[in-house]
Amino acid sequence: MGDPDSGQNWGAENRDGTSGQNISTAPVNGHEFAVVTSPPTAGGSQSVTYDASSKKAGTFKSLAEMTSDVTPGTTQVVVPLTVTPK
């Protein structure tokens, strides 16, 4: 019968609902559809936030590492952290 929250609606969307595609008519009983997606593309970025603290003021370095099943090896970036007194 379609999606009860949006009237008559048929299609597919990603897990968080930020991307999807609808089909214009109801699928015929017994028919099957395949959702075909492509892998991620290079060049994207992602931010990860976190809290850090220190008992003394100063500038410190933190080594951030990332591994992926899409790219070979481990990416490492030195992230400078500055702690200021309260």
N, CA, C and O atoms as a GROMACS GRO file, in nm:
protein
  344
    1MET      N    1   0.081  -0.121   0.000
    1MET     CA    2   0.000   0.000   0.000
    1MET      C    3   0.085   0.126   0.000
    1MET      O    4   0.030   0.236  -0.004
    2GLY      N    5   0.216   0.116   0.005
    2GLY     CA    6   0.299   0.235   0.006
    2GLY      C    7   0.330   0.279   0.148
    2GLY      O    8   0.289   0.214   0.244
    3ASP      N    9   0.400   0.388   0.160
    3ASP     CA   10   0.440   0.443   0.289
    3ASP      C   11   0.322   0.518   0.352
    3ASP      O   12   0.277   0.618   0.296
    4PRO      N   13   0.270   0.472   0.467
    4PRO     CA   14   0.153   0.536   0.526
    4PRO      C   15   0.176   0.680   0.571
    4PRO      O   16   0.081   0.757   0.583
    5ASP      N   17   0.303   0.717   0.597
    5ASP     CA   18   0.332   0.853   0.642
    5ASP      C   19   0.339   0.954   0.528
    5ASP      O   20   0.336   1.075   0.553
    6SER      N   21   0.350   0.908   0.405
    6SER     CA   22   0.361   1.002   0.293
    6SER      C   23   0.263   0.971   0.181
    6SER      O   24   0.285   1.012   0.067
    7GLY      N   25   0.156   0.901   0.212
    7GLY     CA   26   0.061   0.865   0.108
    7GLY      C   27   0.112   0.745   0.030
    7GLY      O   28   0.179   0.658   0.086
    8GLN      N   29   0.081   0.741  -0.095
    8GLN     CA   30   0.126   0.632  -0.181
    8GLN      C   31   0.268   0.661  -0.227
    8GLN      O   32   0.292   0.759  -0.298
    9ASN      N   33   0.364   0.577  -0.188
    9ASN     CA   34   0.504   0.601  -0.219
    9ASN      C   35   0.577   0.468  -0.229
    9ASN      O   36   0.566   0.385  -0.139
   10TRP      N   37   0.652   0.448  -0.338
   10TRP     CA   38   0.730   0.326  -0.356
   10TRP      C   39   0.870   0.365  -0.400
   10TRP      O   40   0.887   0.457  -0.480
   11GLY      N   41   0.970   0.295  -0.349
   11GLY     CA   42   1.107   0.323  -0.389
   11GLY      C   43   1.206   0.268  -0.289
   11GLY      O   44   1.174   0.175  -0.213
   12ALA      N   45   1.324   0.325  -0.289
   12ALA     CA   46   1.430   0.281  -0.197
   12ALA      C   47   1.508   0.405  -0.152
   12ALA      O   48   1.517   0.504  -0.225
   13GLU      N   49   1.566   0.397  -0.032
   13GLU     CA   50   1.650   0.506   0.017
   13GLU      C   51   1.762   0.448   0.103
   13GLU      O   52   1.756   0.332   0.145
   14ASN      N   53   1.864   0.529   0.127
   14ASN     CA   54   1.975   0.483   0.210
   14ASN      C   55   1.932   0.476   0.356
   14ASN      O   56   1.820   0.513   0.390
   15ARG      N   57   2.023   0.428   0.442
   15ARG     CA   58   1.988   0.403   0.582
   15ARG      C   59   1.941   0.526   0.657
   15ARG      O   60   1.848   0.518   0.738
   16ASP      N   61   2.004   0.642   0.631
   16ASP     CA   62   1.965   0.761   0.708
   16ASP      C   63   1.864   0.849   0.635
   16ASP      O   64   1.830   0.956   0.684
   17GLY      N   65   1.815   0.805   0.519
   17GLY     CA   66   1.710   0.877   0.449
   17GLY      C   67   1.756   1.002   0.375
   17GLY      O   68   1.672   1.083   0.335
   18THR      N   69   1.887   1.020   0.357
   18THR     CA   70   1.936   1.140   0.290
   18THR      C   71   1.945   1.125   0.139
   18THR      O   72   1.970   1.223   0.068
   19SER      N   73   1.926   1.005   0.087
   19SER     CA   74   1.931   0.982  -0.057
   19SER      C   75   1.834   0.870  -0.092
   19SER      O   76   1.827   0.770  -0.020
   20GLY      N   77   1.762   0.886  -0.198
   20GLY     CA   78   1.668   0.782  -0.238
   20GLY      C   79   1.611   0.808  -0.375
   20GLY      O   80   1.639   0.910  -0.438
   21GLN      N   81   1.530   0.714  -0.422
   21GLN     CA   82   1.466   0.727  -0.552
   21GLN      C   83   1.330   0.660  -0.544
   21GLN      O   84   1.318   0.549  -0.492
   22ASN      N   85   1.229   0.728  -0.594
   22ASN     CA   86   1.095   0.672  -0.599
   22ASN      C   87   1.064   0.623  -0.740
   22ASN      O   88   1.120   0.672  -0.838
   23ILE      N   89   0.974   0.526  -0.748
   23ILE     CA   90   0.920   0.487  -0.877
   23ILE      C   91   0.779   0.545  -0.885
   23ILE      O   92   0.712   0.562  -0.783
   24SER      N   93   0.735   0.575  -1.006
   24SER     CA   94   0.612   0.653  -1.022
   24SER      C   95   0.484   0.572  -1.002
   24SER      O   96   0.381   0.629  -0.966
   25THR      N   97   0.488   0.443  -1.025
   25THR     CA   98   0.366   0.362  -1.011
   25THR      C   99   0.392   0.245  -0.917
   25THR      O  100   0.507   0.206  -0.894
   26ALA      N  101   0.286   0.191  -0.865
   26ALA     CA  102   0.299   0.077  -0.773
   26ALA      C  103   0.358  -0.042  -0.847
   26ALA      O  104   0.324  -0.067  -0.962
   27PRO      N  105   0.447  -0.116  -0.780
   27PRO     CA  106   0.501  -0.236  -0.843
   27PRO      C  107   0.392  -0.340  -0.860
   27PRO      O  108   0.300  -0.349  -0.779
   28VAL      N  109   0.402  -0.417  -0.965
   28VAL     CA  110   0.305  -0.522  -0.993
   28VAL      C  111   0.334  -0.640  -0.902
   28VAL      O  112   0.450  -0.677  -0.883
   29ASN      N  113   0.230  -0.700  -0.845
   29ASN     CA  114   0.249  -0.815  -0.757
   29ASN      C  115   0.333  -0.921  -0.826
   29ASN      O  116   0.312  -0.953  -0.943
   30GLY      N  117   0.431  -0.976  -0.752
   30GLY     CA  118   0.515  -1.081  -0.806
   30GLY      C  119   0.642  -1.031  -0.872
   30GLY      O  120   0.734  -1.110  -0.897
   31HIS      N  121   0.650  -0.902  -0.901
   31HIS     CA  122   0.772  -0.848  -0.962
   31HIS      C  123   0.876  -0.821  -0.854
   31HIS      O  124   0.842  -0.792  -0.739
   32GLU      N  125   1.002  -0.830  -0.891
   32GLU     CA  126   1.111  -0.801  -0.799
   32GLU      C  127   1.196  -0.688  -0.855
   32GLU      O  128   1.208  -0.673  -0.977
   33PHE      N  129   1.254  -0.609  -0.767
   33PHE     CA  130   1.340  -0.499  -0.806
   33PHE      C  131   1.474  -0.514  -0.735
   33PHE      O  132   1.479  -0.564  -0.623
   34ALA      N  133   1.580  -0.472  -0.800
   34ALA     CA  134   1.713  -0.475  -0.739
   34ALA      C  135   1.761  -0.331  -0.725
   34ALA      O  136   1.751  -0.251  -0.818
   35VAL      N  137   1.813  -0.298  -0.607
   35VAL     CA  138   1.872  -0.166  -0.584
   35VAL      C  139   2.021  -0.180  -0.606
   35VAL      O  140   2.089  -0.254  -0.535
   36VAL      N  141   2.073  -0.109  -0.706
   36VAL     CA  142   2.214  -0.117  -0.742
   36VAL      C  143   2.280   0.014  -0.702
   36VAL      O  144   2.239   0.121  -0.746
   37THR      N  145   2.383   0.005  -0.620
   37THR     CA  146   2.455   0.124  -0.576
   37THR      C  147   2.600   0.116  -0.620
   37THR      O  148   2.649   0.009  -0.655
   38SER      N  149   2.666   0.228  -0.619
   38SER     CA  150   2.808   0.230  -0.653
   38SER      C  151   2.890   0.249  -0.526
   38SER      O  152   2.838   0.300  -0.426
   39PRO      N  153   3.016   0.209  -0.529
   39PRO     CA  154   3.099   0.226  -0.409
   39PRO      C  155   3.131   0.373  -0.388
   39PRO      O  156   3.111   0.454  -0.478
   40PRO      N  157   3.182   0.408  -0.270
   40PRO     CA  158   3.221   0.548  -0.245
   40PRO      C  159   3.326   0.594  -0.345
   40PRO      O  160   3.403   0.513  -0.398
   41THR      N  161   3.330   0.722  -0.370
   41THR     CA  162   3.430   0.778  -0.460
   41THR      C  163   3.540   0.846  -0.380
   41THR      O  164   3.516   0.898  -0.271
   42ALA      N  165   3.659   0.846  -0.436
   42ALA     CA  166   3.774   0.907  -0.369
   42ALA      C  167   3.755   1.057  -0.359
   42ALA      O  168   3.683   1.118  -0.439
   43GLY      N  169   3.821   1.117  -0.262
   43GLY     CA  170   3.819   1.262  -0.249
   43GLY      C  171   3.722   1.315  -0.147
   43GLY      O  172   3.717   1.435  -0.122
   44GLY      N  173   3.645   1.228  -0.087
   44GLY     CA  174   3.551   1.273   0.015
   44GLY      C  175   3.622   1.304   0.145
   44GLY      O  176   3.741   1.277   0.160
   45SER      N  177   3.550   1.360   0.237
   45SER     CA  178   3.609   1.389   0.367
   45SER      C  179   3.505   1.363   0.475
   45SER      O  180   3.384   1.362   0.450
   46GLN      N  181   3.555   1.344   0.595
   46GLN     CA  182   3.468   1.321   0.709
   46GLN      C  183   3.534   1.385   0.830
   46GLN      O  184   3.655   1.374   0.848
   47SER      N  185   3.456   1.451   0.914
   47SER     CA  186   3.508   1.511   1.037
   47SER      C  187   3.468   1.426   1.155
   47SER      O  188   3.356   1.376   1.163
   48VAL      N  189   3.562   1.409   1.246
   48VAL     CA  190   3.535   1.337   1.370
   48VAL      C  191   3.565   1.432   1.485
   48VAL      O  192   3.677   1.482   1.497
   49THR      N  193   3.468   1.456   1.569
   49THR     CA  194   3.489   1.547   1.683
   49THR      C  195   3.513   1.466   1.810
   49THR      O  196   3.462   1.355   1.825
   50TYR      N  197   3.590   1.523   1.899
   50TYR     CA  198   3.617   1.459   2.026
   50TYR      C  199   3.660   1.564   2.127
   50TYR      O  200   3.697   1.675   2.090
   51ASP      N  201   3.654   1.530   2.254
   51ASP     CA  202   3.698   1.618   2.362
   51ASP      C  203   3.834   1.570   2.412
   51ASP      O  204   3.857   1.450   2.425
   52ALA      N  205   3.922   1.664   2.440
   52ALA     CA  206   4.052   1.633   2.498
   52ALA      C  207   4.081   1.733   2.608
   52ALA      O  208   4.034   1.847   2.603
   53SER      N  209   4.158   1.691   2.707
   53SER     CA  210   4.191   1.784   2.815
   53SER      C  211   4.335   1.759   2.859
   53SER      O  212   4.393   1.654   2.831
   54SER      N  213   4.391   1.857   2.929
   54SER     CA  214   4.527   1.848   2.981
   54SER      C  215   4.533   1.922   3.114
   54SER      O  216   4.459   2.018   3.135
   55LYS      N  217   4.621   1.878   3.201
   55LYS     CA  218   4.638   1.945   3.330
   55LYS      C  219   4.727   2.067   3.318
   55LYS      O  220   4.734   2.148   3.411
   56LYS      N  221   4.798   2.082   3.205
   56LYS     CA  222   4.884   2.199   3.188
   56LYS      C  223   4.862   2.258   3.049
   56LYS      O  224   4.828   2.188   2.954
   57ALA      N  225   4.884   2.389   3.040
   57ALA     CA  226   4.868   2.460   2.913
   57ALA      C  227   4.986   2.430   2.822
   57ALA      O  228   5.094   2.394   2.869
   58GLY      N  229   4.964   2.446   2.693
   58GLY     CA  230   5.073   2.426   2.597
   58GLY      C  231   5.020   2.377   2.464
   58GLY      O  232   4.899   2.364   2.443
   59THR      N  233   5.113   2.351   2.373
   59THR     CA  234   5.078   2.297   2.242
   59THR      C  235   5.126   2.153   2.236
   59THR      O  236   5.240   2.122   2.269
   60PHE      N  237   5.038   2.066   2.193
   60PHE     CA  238   5.066   1.923   2.189
   60PHE      C  239   5.033   1.871   2.050
   60PHE      O  240   4.965   1.938   1.972
   61LYS      N  241   5.080   1.752   2.019
   61LYS     CA  242   5.050   1.688   1.890
   61LYS      C  243   4.978   1.557   1.916
   61LYS      O  244   5.014   1.480   2.005
   62SER      N  245   4.875   1.532   1.835
   62SER     CA  246   4.801   1.406   1.840
   62SER      C  247   4.809   1.343   1.702
   62SER      O  248   4.791   1.411   1.601
   63LEU      N  249   4.836   1.213   1.696
   63LEU     CA  250   4.844   1.143   1.568
   63LEU      C  251   4.710   1.078   1.540
   63LEU      O  252   4.668   0.987   1.612
   64ALA      N  253   4.643   1.124   1.435
   64ALA     CA  254   4.514   1.067   1.394
   64ALA      C  255   4.541   0.965   1.283
   64ALA      O  256   4.616   0.993   1.189
   65GLU      N  257   4.481   0.847   1.294
   65GLU     CA  258   4.498   0.741   1.194
   65GLU      C  259   4.363   0.697   1.142
   65GLU      O  260   4.264   0.697   1.214
   66MET      N  261   4.362   0.658   1.014
   66MET     CA  262   4.240   0.606   0.954
   66MET      C  263   4.275   0.488   0.865
   66MET      O  264   4.370   0.493   0.787
   67THR      N  265   4.198   0.381   0.877
   67THR     CA  266   4.210   0.269   0.784
   67THR      C  267   4.074   0.249   0.717
   67THR      O  268   3.971   0.291   0.770
   68SER      N  269   4.076   0.186   0.602
   68SER     CA  270   3.953   0.167   0.526
   68SER      C  271   3.962   0.038   0.447
   68SER      O  272   4.070  -0.004   0.408
   69ASP      N  273   3.847  -0.024   0.423
   69ASP     CA  274   3.847  -0.143   0.338
   69ASP      C  275   3.840  -0.103   0.189
   69ASP      O  276   3.836  -0.190   0.102
   70VAL      N  277   3.837   0.028   0.162
   70VAL     CA  278   3.830   0.078   0.024
   70VAL      C  279   3.967   0.123  -0.027
   70VAL      O  280   3.996   0.111  -0.146
   71THR      N  281   4.052   0.174   0.063
   71THR     CA  282   4.184   0.222   0.024
   71THR      C  283   4.291   0.142   0.097
   71THR      O  284   4.270   0.097   0.209
   72PRO      N  285   4.408   0.124   0.032
   72PRO     CA  286   4.514   0.047   0.096
   72PRO      C  287   4.587   0.128   0.202
   72PRO      O  288   4.593   0.251   0.195
   73GLY      N  289   4.644   0.058   0.301
   73GLY     CA  290   4.730   0.122   0.399
   73GLY      C  291   4.654   0.199   0.506
   73GLY      O  292   4.532   0.189   0.519
   74THR      N  293   4.730   0.276   0.582
   74THR     CA  294   4.677   0.358   0.690
   74THR      C  295   4.713   0.503   0.664
   74THR      O  296   4.829   0.534   0.639
   75THR      N  297   4.616   0.592   0.669
   75THR     CA  298   4.640   0.735   0.655
   75THR      C  299   4.666   0.793   0.793
   75THR      O  300   4.591   0.768   0.887
   76GLN      N  301   4.773   0.870   0.805
   76GLN     CA  302   4.808   0.932   0.933
   76GLN      C  303   4.822   1.083   0.914
   76GLN      O  304   4.881   1.129   0.816
   77VAL      N  305   4.768   1.160   1.010
   77VAL     CA  306   4.779   1.306   1.008
   77VAL      C  307   4.809   1.352   1.150
   77VAL      O  308   4.743   1.310   1.245
   78VAL      N  309   4.910   1.438   1.164
   78VAL     CA  310   4.942   1.496   1.293
   78VAL      C  311   4.849   1.616   1.314
   78VAL      O  312   4.843   1.706   1.231
   79VAL      N  313   4.778   1.615   1.426
   79VAL     CA  314   4.682   1.720   1.457
   79VAL      C  315   4.735   1.800   1.576
   79VAL      O  316   4.751   1.744   1.685
   80PRO      N  317   4.763   1.931   1.557
   80PRO     CA  318   4.810   2.010   1.670
   80PRO      C  319   4.696   2.046   1.765
   80PRO      O  320   4.587   2.082   1.720
   81LEU      N  321   4.720   2.036   1.894
   81LEU     CA  322   4.622   2.072   1.996
   81LEU      C  323   4.680   2.180   2.085
   81LEU      O  324   4.793   2.167   2.132
   82THR      N  325   4.606   2.286   2.108
   82THR     CA  326   4.651   2.394   2.194
   82THR      C  327   4.562   2.399   2.316
   82THR      O  328   4.440   2.411   2.305
   83VAL      N  329   4.622   2.390   2.434
   83VAL     CA  330   4.550   2.396   2.560
   83VAL      C  331   4.577   2.532   2.622
   83VAL      O  332   4.692   2.570   2.640
   84THR      N  333   4.472   2.605   2.654
   84THR     CA  334   4.485   2.736   2.716
   84THR      C  335   4.436   2.728   2.860
   84THR      O  336   4.343   2.654   2.890
   85PRO      N  337   4.499   2.805   2.950
   85PRO     CA  338   4.455   2.801   3.091
   85PRO      C  339   4.316   2.862   3.105
   85PRO      O  340   4.278   2.951   3.029
   86LYS      N  341   4.242   2.814   3.204
   86LYS     CA  342   4.108   2.866   3.230
   86LYS      C  343   4.115   2.988   3.317
   86LYS      O  344   4.012   3.046   3.350
   0.00000   0.00000   0.00000
